[in-house]
Amino acid sequence: MKIRYYGFLANICKGKAVLLIRRLIGKFMGIISFATETIREKMFRLTGRDILRCPHCMQGTMVHGAMLLPVNSS
């Protein structure tokens, strides 16, 4: 077995343990929850760009109209 699967850095308790360790050494970081974010909000937070804005004019909002399926050329 590999050592990284045991102790305070085990995947099952890594999030809580890392926060506890940082608090104990004086670098407390609050728990940030992004569970209620939509995909649009998450992409804007990460990239700074609105994924539903028109990439050409940056004015309008793009709306899903239809999905084009590939044509079999057999």
PDB file of N, CA, C and O in Angstrom:
ATOM      1  N   MET A   1       0.828  -1.183   0.000  1.00  0.00           N
ATOM      2  CA  MET A   1       0.000   0.000   0.000  1.00  0.00           C
ATOM      3  C   MET A   1       0.874   1.249   0.000  1.00  0.00           C
ATOM      4  O   MET A   1       1.979   1.259   0.543  1.00  0.00           O
ATOM      5  N   LYS A   2       0.354   2.289  -0.617  1.00  0.00           N
ATOM      6  CA  LYS A   2       1.085   3.541  -0.662  1.00  0.00           C
ATOM      7  C   LYS A   2       0.743   4.378   0.566  1.00  0.00           C
ATOM      8  O   LYS A   2      -0.383   4.331   1.061  1.00  0.00           O
ATOM      9  N   ILE A   3       1.696   5.125   1.045  1.00  0.00           N
ATOM     10  CA  ILE A   3       1.526   5.913   2.258  1.00  0.00           C
ATOM     11  C   ILE A   3       0.477   7.004   2.084  1.00  0.00           C
ATOM     12  O   ILE A   3      -0.201   7.361   3.047  1.00  0.00           O
ATOM     13  N   ARG A   4       0.332   7.535   0.884  1.00  0.00           N
ATOM     14  CA  ARG A   4      -0.571   8.665   0.699  1.00  0.00           C
ATOM     15  C   ARG A   4      -2.030   8.332   0.961  1.00  0.00           C
ATOM     16  O   ARG A   4      -2.849   9.243   1.072  1.00  0.00           O
ATOM     17  N   TYR A   5      -2.381   7.057   1.063  1.00  0.00           N
ATOM     18  CA  TYR A   5      -3.760   6.668   1.308  1.00  0.00           C
ATOM     19  C   TYR A   5      -4.106   6.611   2.795  1.00  0.00           C
ATOM     20  O   TYR A   5      -5.239   6.286   3.148  1.00  0.00           O
ATOM     21  N   TYR A   6      -3.164   6.916   3.657  1.00  0.00           N
ATOM     22  CA  TYR A   6      -3.386   6.837   5.095  1.00  0.00           C
ATOM     23  C   TYR A   6      -3.228   8.199   5.733  1.00  0.00           C
ATOM     24  O   TYR A   6      -2.623   9.101   5.153  1.00  0.00           O
ATOM     25  N   GLY A   7      -3.769   8.346   6.920  1.00  0.00           N
ATOM     26  CA  GLY A   7      -3.529   9.538   7.715  1.00  0.00           C
ATOM     27  C   GLY A   7      -4.381  10.724   7.337  1.00  0.00           C
ATOM     28  O   GLY A   7      -5.457  10.579   6.757  1.00  0.00           O
ATOM     29  N   PHE A   8      -3.879  11.914   7.677  1.00  0.00           N
ATOM     30  CA  PHE A   8      -4.682  13.118   7.514  1.00  0.00           C
ATOM     31  C   PHE A   8      -4.856  13.536   6.059  1.00  0.00           C
ATOM     32  O   PHE A   8      -5.723  14.362   5.775  1.00  0.00           O
ATOM     33  N   LEU A   9      -4.075  13.004   5.129  1.00  0.00           N
ATOM     34  CA  LEU A   9      -4.240  13.356   3.727  1.00  0.00           C
ATOM     35  C   LEU A   9      -4.981  12.291   2.922  1.00  0.00           C
ATOM     36  O   LEU A   9      -4.948  12.319   1.692  1.00  0.00           O
ATOM     37  N   ALA A  10      -5.636  11.367   3.583  1.00  0.00           N
ATOM     38  CA  ALA A  10      -6.451  10.381   2.886  1.00  0.00           C
ATOM     39  C   ALA A  10      -7.596  11.112   2.190  1.00  0.00           C
ATOM     40  O   ALA A  10      -8.121  12.085   2.731  1.00  0.00           O
ATOM     41  N   ASN A  11      -7.986  10.668   1.016  1.00  0.00           N
ATOM     42  CA  ASN A  11      -9.003  11.357   0.226  1.00  0.00           C
ATOM     43  C   ASN A  11     -10.318  11.531   0.973  1.00  0.00           C
ATOM     44  O   ASN A  11     -11.021  12.521   0.767  1.00  0.00           O
ATOM     45  N   ILE A  12     -10.654  10.590   1.828  1.00  0.00           N
ATOM     46  CA  ILE A  12     -11.955  10.649   2.501  1.00  0.00           C
ATOM     47  C   ILE A  12     -12.043  11.803   3.498  1.00  0.00           C
ATOM     48  O   ILE A  12     -13.134  12.306   3.764  1.00  0.00           O
ATOM     49  N   CYS A  13     -10.909  12.227   4.050  1.00  0.00           N
ATOM     50  CA  CYS A  13     -10.965  13.294   5.060  1.00  0.00           C
ATOM     51  C   CYS A  13     -10.026  14.446   4.733  1.00  0.00           C
ATOM     52  O   CYS A  13      -9.720  15.254   5.609  1.00  0.00           O
ATOM     53  N   LYS A  14      -9.568  14.537   3.502  1.00  0.00           N
ATOM     54  CA  LYS A  14      -8.575  15.546   3.145  1.00  0.00           C
ATOM     55  C   LYS A  14      -9.096  16.973   3.331  1.00  0.00           C
ATOM     56  O   LYS A  14      -8.380  17.818   3.868  1.00  0.00           O
ATOM     57  N   GLY A  15     -10.304  17.252   2.908  1.00  0.00           N
ATOM     58  CA  GLY A  15     -10.833  18.614   2.998  1.00  0.00           C
ATOM     59  C   GLY A  15     -10.889  19.138   4.411  1.00  0.00           C
ATOM     60  O   GLY A  15     -10.428  20.247   4.682  1.00  0.00           O
ATOM     61  N   LYS A  16     -11.445  18.356   5.319  1.00  0.00           N
ATOM     62  CA  LYS A  16     -11.555  18.782   6.717  1.00  0.00           C
ATOM     63  C   LYS A  16     -10.189  18.824   7.391  1.00  0.00           C
ATOM     64  O   LYS A  16      -9.903  19.730   8.174  1.00  0.00           O
ATOM     65  N   ALA A  17      -9.353  17.845   7.083  1.00  0.00           N
ATOM     66  CA  ALA A  17      -8.054  17.768   7.737  1.00  0.00           C
ATOM     67  C   ALA A  17      -7.148  18.918   7.330  1.00  0.00           C
ATOM     68  O   ALA A  17      -6.439  19.466   8.173  1.00  0.00           O
ATOM     69  N   VAL A  18      -7.155  19.293   6.072  1.00  0.00           N
ATOM     70  CA  VAL A  18      -6.303  20.384   5.614  1.00  0.00           C
ATOM     71  C   VAL A  18      -6.731  21.691   6.266  1.00  0.00           C
ATOM     72  O   VAL A  18      -5.878  22.482   6.668  1.00  0.00           O
ATOM     73  N   LEU A  19      -8.040  21.936   6.379  1.00  0.00           N
ATOM     74  CA  LEU A  19      -8.515  23.140   7.063  1.00  0.00           C
ATOM     75  C   LEU A  19      -8.107  23.137   8.536  1.00  0.00           C
ATOM     76  O   LEU A  19      -7.707  24.170   9.073  1.00  0.00           O
ATOM     77  N   LEU A  20      -8.208  21.976   9.189  1.00  0.00           N
ATOM     78  CA  LEU A  20      -7.806  21.873  10.592  1.00  0.00           C
ATOM     79  C   LEU A  20      -6.318  22.140  10.752  1.00  0.00           C
ATOM     80  O   LEU A  20      -5.912  22.845  11.676  1.00  0.00           O
ATOM     81  N   ILE A  21      -5.509  21.590   9.870  1.00  0.00           N
ATOM     82  CA  ILE A  21      -4.058  21.782   9.947  1.00  0.00           C
ATOM     83  C   ILE A  21      -3.709  23.249   9.736  1.00  0.00           C
ATOM     84  O   ILE A  21      -2.874  23.795  10.457  1.00  0.00           O
ATOM     85  N   ARG A  22      -4.337  23.893   8.757  1.00  0.00           N
ATOM     86  CA  ARG A  22      -4.064  25.314   8.509  1.00  0.00           C
ATOM     87  C   ARG A  22      -4.479  26.175   9.699  1.00  0.00           C
ATOM     88  O   ARG A  22      -3.801  27.141  10.047  1.00  0.00           O
ATOM     89  N   ARG A  23      -5.605  25.812  10.319  1.00  0.00           N
ATOM     90  CA  ARG A  23      -6.038  26.571  11.489  1.00  0.00           C
ATOM     91  C   ARG A  23      -5.055  26.382  12.639  1.00  0.00           C
ATOM     92  O   ARG A  23      -4.758  27.333  13.362  1.00  0.00           O
ATOM     93  N   LEU A  24      -4.553  25.176  12.811  1.00  0.00           N
ATOM     94  CA  LEU A  24      -3.628  24.907  13.905  1.00  0.00           C
ATOM     95  C   LEU A  24      -2.288  25.612  13.713  1.00  0.00           C
ATOM     96  O   LEU A  24      -1.639  25.981  14.692  1.00  0.00           O
ATOM     97  N   ILE A  25      -1.868  25.804  12.465  1.00  0.00           N
ATOM     98  CA  ILE A  25      -0.599  26.492  12.250  1.00  0.00           C
ATOM     99  C   ILE A  25      -0.793  27.991  12.046  1.00  0.00           C
ATOM    100  O   ILE A  25       0.171  28.715  11.800  1.00  0.00           O
ATOM    101  N   GLY A  26      -2.037  28.457  12.148  1.00  0.00           N
ATOM    102  CA  GLY A  26      -2.283  29.884  12.111  1.00  0.00           C
ATOM    103  C   GLY A  26      -2.697  30.440  10.763  1.00  0.00           C
ATOM    104  O   GLY A  26      -2.750  31.659  10.601  1.00  0.00           O
ATOM    105  N   LYS A  27      -2.985  29.610   9.813  1.00  0.00           N
ATOM    106  CA  LYS A  27      -3.414  30.084   8.495  1.00  0.00           C
ATOM    107  C   LYS A  27      -4.819  29.583   8.229  1.00  0.00           C
ATOM    108  O   LYS A  27      -5.039  28.753   7.348  1.00  0.00           O
ATOM    109  N   PHE A  28      -5.766  30.095   8.999  1.00  0.00           N
ATOM    110  CA  PHE A  28      -7.156  29.654   8.876  1.00  0.00           C
ATOM    111  C   PHE A  28      -7.761  30.132   7.571  1.00  0.00           C
ATOM    112  O   PHE A  28      -7.637  31.297   7.195  1.00  0.00           O
ATOM    113  N   MET A  29      -8.410  29.218   6.898  1.00  0.00           N
ATOM    114  CA  MET A  29      -9.141  29.551   5.680  1.00  0.00           C
ATOM    115  C   MET A  29     -10.568  29.066   5.866  1.00  0.00           C
ATOM    116  O   MET A  29     -10.790  27.918   6.252  1.00  0.00           O
ATOM    117  N   GLY A  30     -11.521  29.917   5.597  1.00  0.00           N
ATOM    118  CA  GLY A  30     -12.919  29.538   5.731  1.00  0.00           C
ATOM    119  C   GLY A  30     -13.340  28.569   4.640  1.00  0.00           C
ATOM    120  O   GLY A  30     -12.738  28.519   3.567  1.00  0.00           O
ATOM    121  N   ILE A  31     -14.360  27.815   4.924  1.00  0.00           N
ATOM    122  CA  ILE A  31     -14.892  26.881   3.943  1.00  0.00           C
ATOM    123  C   ILE A  31     -15.727  27.664   2.947  1.00  0.00           C
ATOM    124  O   ILE A  31     -16.671  28.358   3.326  1.00  0.00           O
ATOM    125  N   ILE A  32     -15.382  27.552   1.684  1.00  0.00           N
ATOM    126  CA  ILE A  32     -16.102  28.246   0.626  1.00  0.00           C
ATOM    127  C   ILE A  32     -16.956  27.218  -0.100  1.00  0.00           C
ATOM    128  O   ILE A  32     -16.447  26.215  -0.599  1.00  0.00           O
ATOM    129  N   SER A  33     -18.243  27.473  -0.153  1.00  0.00           N
ATOM    130  CA  SER A  33     -19.155  26.528  -0.793  1.00  0.00           C
ATOM    131  C   SER A  33     -19.657  27.106  -2.106  1.00  0.00           C
ATOM    132  O   SER A  33     -20.252  28.183  -2.142  1.00  0.00           O
ATOM    133  N   PHE A  34     -19.407  26.376  -3.176  1.00  0.00           N
ATOM    134  CA  PHE A  34     -19.874  26.774  -4.494  1.00  0.00           C
ATOM    135  C   PHE A  34     -20.926  25.795  -5.002  1.00  0.00           C
ATOM    136  O   PHE A  34     -21.166  25.709  -6.206  1.00  0.00           O
ATOM    137  N   ALA A  35     -21.551  25.062  -4.094  1.00  0.00           N
ATOM    138  CA  ALA A  35     -22.493  24.019  -4.493  1.00  0.00           C
ATOM    139  C   ALA A  35     -23.752  24.581  -5.128  1.00  0.00           C
ATOM    140  O   ALA A  35     -24.403  23.883  -5.906  1.00  0.00           O
ATOM    141  N   THR A  36     -24.114  25.812  -4.825  1.00  0.00           N
ATOM    142  CA  THR A  36     -25.354  26.372  -5.360  1.00  0.00           C
ATOM    143  C   THR A  36     -25.131  27.148  -6.655  1.00  0.00           C
ATOM    144  O   THR A  36     -26.084  27.686  -7.218  1.00  0.00           O
ATOM    145  N   GLU A  37     -23.899  27.214  -7.133  1.00  0.00           N
ATOM    146  CA  GLU A  37     -23.599  27.937  -8.364  1.00  0.00           C
ATOM    147  C   GLU A  37     -24.100  27.191  -9.586  1.00  0.00           C
ATOM    148  O   GLU A  37     -24.070  25.961  -9.634  1.00  0.00           O
ATOM    149  N   THR A  38     -24.559  27.941 -10.568  1.00  0.00           N
ATOM    150  CA  THR A  38     -24.895  27.338 -11.861  1.00  0.00           C
ATOM    151  C   THR A  38     -23.619  27.245 -12.684  1.00  0.00           C
ATOM    152  O   THR A  38     -22.594  27.822 -12.319  1.00  0.00           O
ATOM    153  N   ILE A  39     -23.684  26.521 -13.794  1.00  0.00           N
ATOM    154  CA  ILE A  39     -22.527  26.393 -14.682  1.00  0.00           C
ATOM    155  C   ILE A  39     -22.117  27.774 -15.202  1.00  0.00           C
ATOM    156  O   ILE A  39     -20.929  28.083 -15.292  1.00  0.00           O
ATOM    157  N   ARG A  40     -23.102  28.593 -15.541  1.00  0.00           N
ATOM    158  CA  ARG A  40     -22.827  29.940 -16.055  1.00  0.00           C
ATOM    159  C   ARG A  40     -22.070  30.769 -15.017  1.00  0.00           C
ATOM    160  O   ARG A  40     -21.097  31.442 -15.356  1.00  0.00           O
ATOM    161  N   GLU A  41     -22.505  30.727 -13.758  1.00  0.00           N
ATOM    162  CA  GLU A  41     -21.846  31.481 -12.697  1.00  0.00           C
ATOM    163  C   GLU A  41     -20.436  30.952 -12.421  1.00  0.00           C
ATOM    164  O   GLU A  41     -19.510  31.732 -12.198  1.00  0.00           O
ATOM    165  N   LYS A  42     -20.279  29.639 -12.435  1.00  0.00           N
ATOM    166  CA  LYS A  42     -18.979  29.033 -12.173  1.00  0.00           C
ATOM    167  C   LYS A  42     -17.974  29.403 -13.261  1.00  0.00           C
ATOM    168  O   LYS A  42     -16.829  29.740 -12.960  1.00  0.00           O
ATOM    169  N   MET A  43     -18.392  29.341 -14.516  1.00  0.00           N
ATOM    170  CA  MET A  43     -17.497  29.696 -15.618  1.00  0.00           C
ATOM    171  C   MET A  43     -17.133  31.179 -15.575  1.00  0.00           C
ATOM    172  O   MET A  43     -16.001  31.549 -15.888  1.00  0.00           O
ATOM    173  N   PHE A  44     -18.087  32.030 -15.191  1.00  0.00           N
ATOM    174  CA  PHE A  44     -17.789  33.455 -15.082  1.00  0.00           C
ATOM    175  C   PHE A  44     -16.803  33.710 -13.949  1.00  0.00           C
ATOM    176  O   PHE A  44     -15.905  34.542 -14.084  1.00  0.00           O
ATOM    177  N   ARG A  45     -16.961  33.005 -12.837  1.00  0.00           N
ATOM    178  CA  ARG A  45     -16.043  33.169 -11.709  1.00  0.00           C
ATOM    179  C   ARG A  45     -14.635  32.702 -12.076  1.00  0.00           C
ATOM    180  O   ARG A  45     -13.650  33.338 -11.700  1.00  0.00           O
ATOM    181  N   LEU A  46     -14.541  31.594 -12.808  1.00  0.00           N
ATOM    182  CA  LEU A  46     -13.236  31.028 -13.130  1.00  0.00           C
ATOM    183  C   LEU A  46     -12.537  31.725 -14.285  1.00  0.00           C
ATOM    184  O   LEU A  46     -11.318  31.889 -14.258  1.00  0.00           O
ATOM    185  N   THR A  47     -13.287  32.137 -15.297  1.00  0.00           N
ATOM    186  CA  THR A  47     -12.665  32.696 -16.505  1.00  0.00           C
ATOM    187  C   THR A  47     -12.884  34.186 -16.675  1.00  0.00           C
ATOM    188  O   THR A  47     -12.144  34.837 -17.412  1.00  0.00           O
ATOM    189  N   GLY A  48     -13.894  34.741 -16.004  1.00  0.00           N
ATOM    190  CA  GLY A  48     -14.192  36.146 -16.171  1.00  0.00           C
ATOM    191  C   GLY A  48     -15.000  36.450 -17.421  1.00  0.00           C
ATOM    192  O   GLY A  48     -15.202  37.614 -17.768  1.00  0.00           O
ATOM    193  N   ARG A  49     -15.467  35.399 -18.103  1.00  0.00           N
ATOM    194  CA  ARG A  49     -16.260  35.573 -19.318  1.00  0.00           C
ATOM    195  C   ARG A  49     -17.612  34.916 -19.125  1.00  0.00           C
ATOM    196  O   ARG A  49     -17.724  33.859 -18.505  1.00  0.00           O
ATOM    197  N   ASP A  50     -18.647  35.566 -19.670  1.00  0.00           N
ATOM    198  CA  ASP A  50     -19.989  35.008 -19.626  1.00  0.00           C
ATOM    199  C   ASP A  50     -20.146  34.069 -20.811  1.00  0.00           C
ATOM    200  O   ASP A  50     -20.039  34.501 -21.959  1.00  0.00           O
ATOM    201  N   ILE A  51     -20.398  32.782 -20.547  1.00  0.00           N
ATOM    202  CA  ILE A  51     -20.438  31.798 -21.628  1.00  0.00           C
ATOM    203  C   ILE A  51     -21.679  31.911 -22.492  1.00  0.00           C
ATOM    204  O   ILE A  51     -21.722  31.324 -23.573  1.00  0.00           O
ATOM    205  N   LEU A  52     -22.690  32.645 -22.052  1.00  0.00           N
ATOM    206  CA  LEU A  52     -23.897  32.794 -22.852  1.00  0.00           C
ATOM    207  C   LEU A  52     -23.926  34.102 -23.638  1.00  0.00           C
ATOM    208  O   LEU A  52     -24.894  34.363 -24.353  1.00  0.00           O
ATOM    209  N   ARG A  53     -22.895  34.925 -23.522  1.00  0.00           N
ATOM    210  CA  ARG A  53     -22.810  36.149 -24.321  1.00  0.00           C
ATOM    211  C   ARG A  53     -22.410  35.789 -25.747  1.00  0.00           C
ATOM    212  O   ARG A  53     -21.656  34.843 -25.977  1.00  0.00           O
ATOM    213  N   CYS A  54     -22.921  36.550 -26.686  1.00  0.00           N
ATOM    214  CA  CYS A  54     -22.548  36.367 -28.081  1.00  0.00           C
ATOM    215  C   CYS A  54     -21.055  36.667 -28.224  1.00  0.00           C
ATOM    216  O   CYS A  54     -20.619  37.759 -27.860  1.00  0.00           O
ATOM    217  N   PRO A  55     -20.257  35.723 -28.747  1.00  0.00           N
ATOM    218  CA  PRO A  55     -18.819  35.960 -28.855  1.00  0.00           C
ATOM    219  C   PRO A  55     -18.476  37.008 -29.912  1.00  0.00           C
ATOM    220  O   PRO A  55     -17.372  37.553 -29.910  1.00  0.00           O
ATOM    221  N   HIS A  56     -19.414  37.292 -30.810  1.00  0.00           N
ATOM    222  CA  HIS A  56     -19.150  38.255 -31.880  1.00  0.00           C
ATOM    223  C   HIS A  56     -19.400  39.697 -31.426  1.00  0.00           C
ATOM    224  O   HIS A  56     -18.510  40.540 -31.534  1.00  0.00           O
ATOM    225  N   CYS A  57     -20.599  39.984 -30.921  1.00  0.00           N
ATOM    226  CA  CYS A  57     -20.951  41.366 -30.573  1.00  0.00           C
ATOM    227  C   CYS A  57     -20.857  41.660 -29.077  1.00  0.00           C
ATOM    228  O   CYS A  57     -20.869  42.828 -28.687  1.00  0.00           O
ATOM    229  N   MET A  58     -20.764  40.648 -28.241  1.00  0.00           N
ATOM    230  CA  MET A  58     -20.697  40.782 -26.777  1.00  0.00           C
ATOM    231  C   MET A  58     -21.887  41.555 -26.209  1.00  0.00           C
ATOM    232  O   MET A  58     -21.781  42.136 -25.128  1.00  0.00           O
ATOM    233  N   GLN A  59     -23.006  41.571 -26.910  1.00  0.00           N
ATOM    234  CA  GLN A  59     -24.184  42.306 -26.472  1.00  0.00           C
ATOM    235  C   GLN A  59     -25.315  41.354 -26.084  1.00  0.00           C
ATOM    236  O   GLN A  59     -25.810  41.391 -24.957  1.00  0.00           O
ATOM    237  N   GLY A  60     -25.710  40.512 -27.017  1.00  0.00           N
ATOM    238  CA  GLY A  60     -26.867  39.660 -26.792  1.00  0.00           C
ATOM    239  C   GLY A  60     -26.533  38.389 -26.039  1.00  0.00           C
ATOM    240  O   GLY A  60     -25.367  38.055 -25.832  1.00  0.00           O
ATOM    241  N   THR A  61     -27.569  37.696 -25.639  1.00  0.00           N
ATOM    242  CA  THR A  61     -27.429  36.418 -24.956  1.00  0.00           C
ATOM    243  C   THR A  61     -27.790  35.301 -25.926  1.00  0.00           C
ATOM    244  O   THR A  61     -28.831  35.347 -26.581  1.00  0.00           O
ATOM    245  N   MET A  62     -26.928  34.305 -26.013  1.00  0.00           N
ATOM    246  CA  MET A  62     -27.179  33.194 -26.927  1.00  0.00           C
ATOM    247  C   MET A  62     -28.237  32.272 -26.339  1.00  0.00           C
ATOM    248  O   MET A  62     -28.263  32.025 -25.133  1.00  0.00           O
ATOM    249  N   VAL A  63     -29.111  31.764 -27.209  1.00  0.00           N
ATOM    250  CA  VAL A  63     -30.178  30.863 -26.819  1.00  0.00           C
ATOM    251  C   VAL A  63     -30.036  29.603 -27.644  1.00  0.00           C
ATOM    252  O   VAL A  63     -29.823  29.666 -28.855  1.00  0.00           O
ATOM    253  N   HIS A  64     -30.154  28.449 -26.987  1.00  0.00           N
ATOM    254  CA  HIS A  64     -30.052  27.174 -27.685  1.00  0.00           C
ATOM    255  C   HIS A  64     -31.276  26.993 -28.576  1.00  0.00           C
ATOM    256  O   HIS A  64     -32.406  26.958 -28.088  1.00  0.00           O
ATOM    257  N   GLY A  65     -31.050  26.879 -29.876  1.00  0.00           N
ATOM    258  CA  GLY A  65     -32.162  26.742 -30.813  1.00  0.00           C
ATOM    259  C   GLY A  65     -32.402  25.300 -31.220  1.00  0.00           C
ATOM    260  O   GLY A  65     -33.522  24.804 -31.097  1.00  0.00           O
ATOM    261  N   ALA A  66     -31.385  24.625 -31.696  1.00  0.00           N
ATOM    262  CA  ALA A  66     -31.534  23.245 -32.150  1.00  0.00           C
ATOM    263  C   ALA A  66     -30.158  22.573 -32.156  1.00  0.00           C
ATOM    264  O   ALA A  66     -29.122  23.238 -32.152  1.00  0.00           O
ATOM    265  N   MET A  67     -30.179  21.263 -32.166  1.00  0.00           N
ATOM    266  CA  MET A  67     -28.944  20.494 -32.220  1.00  0.00           C
ATOM    267  C   MET A  67     -28.847  19.861 -33.607  1.00  0.00           C
ATOM    268  O   MET A  67     -29.775  19.192 -34.060  1.00  0.00           O
ATOM    269  N   LEU A  68     -27.718  20.080 -34.273  1.00  0.00           N
ATOM    270  CA  LEU A  68     -27.500  19.500 -35.589  1.00  0.00           C
ATOM    271  C   LEU A  68     -26.795  18.168 -35.415  1.00  0.00           C
ATOM    272  O   LEU A  68     -25.760  18.079 -34.756  1.00  0.00           O
ATOM    273  N   LEU A  69     -27.370  17.131 -36.016  1.00  0.00           N
ATOM    274  CA  LEU A  69     -26.798  15.800 -35.933  1.00  0.00           C
ATOM    275  C   LEU A  69     -25.998  15.522 -37.190  1.00  0.00           C
ATOM    276  O   LEU A  69     -26.317  16.047 -38.256  1.00  0.00           O
ATOM    277  N   PRO A  70     -24.951  14.695 -37.080  1.00  0.00           N
ATOM    278  CA  PRO A  70     -24.154  14.380 -38.272  1.00  0.00           C
ATOM    279  C   PRO A  70     -24.961  13.565 -39.278  1.00  0.00           C
ATOM    280  O   PRO A  70     -25.849  12.798 -38.906  1.00  0.00           O
ATOM    281  N   VAL A  71     -24.640  13.745 -40.552  1.00  0.00           N
ATOM    282  CA  VAL A  71     -25.315  13.038 -41.616  1.00  0.00           C
ATOM    283  C   VAL A  71     -24.451  11.854 -42.022  1.00  0.00           C
ATOM    284  O   VAL A  71     -23.261  12.007 -42.296  1.00  0.00           O
ATOM    285  N   ASN A  72     -25.066  10.656 -42.061  1.00  0.00           N
ATOM    286  CA  ASN A  72     -24.338   9.467 -42.499  1.00  0.00           C
ATOM    287  C   ASN A  72     -24.153   9.515 -44.005  1.00  0.00           C
ATOM    288  O   ASN A  72     -25.123   9.656 -44.749  1.00  0.00           O
ATOM    289  N   SER A  73     -22.923   9.400 -44.452  1.00  0.00           N
ATOM    290  CA  SER A  73     -22.653   9.419 -45.902  1.00  0.00           C
ATOM    291  C   SER A  73     -22.204   8.036 -46.348  1.00  0.00           C
ATOM    292  O   SER A  73     -21.095   7.864 -46.854  1.00  0.00           O
ATOM    293  N   SER A  74     -23.092   7.031 -46.151  1.00  0.00           N
ATOM    294  CA  SER A  74     -22.712   5.674 -46.538  1.00  0.00           C
ATOM    295  C   SER A  74     -23.278   5.276 -47.855  1.00  0.00           C
ATOM    296  O   SER A  74     -23.044   4.158 -48.315  1.00  0.00           O
TER     297      SER A  74
END
